[in-house]
Amino acid sequence: MKKTLAIILVLVILFAGCQKTEKTPEIEGTKINLSDNEITVDGKLVTNDSTQAVYKANDIVFYLAGQDFKYGEGEKADEHEQSEADAHTVVHITKPGTYVLNGELSKGQIAVDLGEDAEENPEAVVTLVLNNVDITCTVAPAVIFYNVYECCESDEEKTTKDVDTSKAGANVVVADGTENNINGSYVAKIYKSYELNEEGTEVVDSKKLHKYDGAFYSKKTMNVNGGEKGDGVLNIKAENEGLDSELHLTINGGNINITSGNDGINTNEDNVSVTTVNGGNLNIFVDGSTGEGDGIDSNGWLVINGGSVTAQACATSGDAGIDSDKGIYINGGSVIASGNMLDHIAGGEQTYAVFSFSNRQVGDSTYYLKNADNKTVGEYRPTNDFTYLLIAGDYLAEGDYTFWQGDTQLSGAKSEMGNMGEMTPPNGEEMPMPEGMERPENMTRPQGERPEMPEGMTPPEGMENMTPPDGFNKGDKGQMGGMQMDVNTSTTFKITKGTNQFSRVAPATV
């Protein structure tokens, strides 16, 4: 009997040893293994031959120290010595395809450039798969897309907030189960050509040769995706801006953590660019090292359709957690945005609430939103100092809530806004004049300030203290009007579907 059991046990062990174990699927694509000692491409040492799909060189674009004013617009803090630049290895990618990056470069850059004709070639598409990669660049972006296919419209007259970036030439995938670190710098504006004043002492007009603000940068529309599980991590540490695109940027997945000296995310084509968040977890902290910076800054539109967004602006400047020149639309997902400026929320299907505090709040305090049953439905702990806290999410059901800072109950007044977009004209546009009053010549409004009256002229009755309401001095558009303020504060914060604005938030008085 014992012999029979022993035989059975051996068979079980052997059978178990023959079972297939679940493995992580092999990622298809050209494998680039990075190292300070050697770089391999599909197991072979990388070449210096620039005709190959992947090659290495020491030709990084950077802002050279010691140049005169005709070189560019960089200041002393933007300059780097040639020796510092020469220490960096550039891994060039010159052909379409998928490239899987692994390993570490302590001084290097990944540069994608498929040639000047790539912009109009739908096949000029590169996907970078970040598969446990660690890249540090101290003089320029650590990853940059120069020339790839541009799938989207750049004509200001034709663009809208609804863009399809699925065919973009610049693509990034954060591989499942990986942690990836991108630590990068930036390149201040370098002139391609310039025009001087008559004295030859000042540049009065110029064309750009190089200017790359972000640690992770694309000159063309870019997509950032997660893997099938969506559990990969991308950490970006940026001396200046974090994740940038010169046209559109779409984030579809992945866990993306950005710490930046300036804007965490920037899409920078004026009145054109769209930053879209469809999924993933996005955490942005502007550390204030440059003295300014929005969490997300779109020079066109910002559209949030899903995922989770936490965006903290610079603590010491008048910047917003989320900022957009053409309008912010929150259609889904969850948002926590903290800053010292409130930017225009143009619309969207998701309910949101804005809390405008009477005094600047010190970072690292915890705030709780509790429903009528005294159950905590939202917990927020911004690490930056801030004046405005914006929250959005499915959990904001209609009803009465209380708002707390730690154990201290807060009160506030709900503001009934006809249209936030009808508060103040943008910088430089004309202020509406009272009926029967002619407009003085050259009367314009500096952004967020009360207009100056011409010499010898007194403001009409009721206009003496005409200033934009608290918090509506950046990015608001249209004519003055459409606002009713409830001056009575309450410890009950009534949330209704859609827009909710609460002002004068402060500790409740007993």
Secondary structure, 3 states (H helix, E strand, C coil): CHHHHHHHHHHHHHHHHHCCCCCCCCCCCEEEEECCCCCEECCEECECCCCCCEEEECCCCCCECCCCCCCECCCHHHCECHHHHHCCEEEEECCCEEEEEEEEECCEEEEEECCHHHHHCCCCCEEEEEEEEEEECCCCCCEEEEECCCCCCCCCCCCCCCCCCCCCCEEEEECCCCEEEEEECCEEEEEEEEEECCCCCCEEEEEEEEEECEEEEECCCEEEEECCCCCCEEEEEECCEEEEECCCEEECCCEEEEEECCCCEEECCCCCCEEEECCCEEEEEECCCCCCCCCEEECCEEEECCCEEEEECCCCCCCCCEEECCEEEECCCEEEEEECCCCCEEECCCCEEEEEEEEEECCCCCEEEECCCCCEEEEECCCCCEEEEEEECCCCCCEEEEEEECCEEEEEEEEEECCHHHCCCCCCCCCCCCCCCCCCCCCCCCCCCCCCCCCCCCCCCCCCCCCCCCCCCCCCCCCCCCEEECCCCECCEEECCCEEEEEEEEECCC
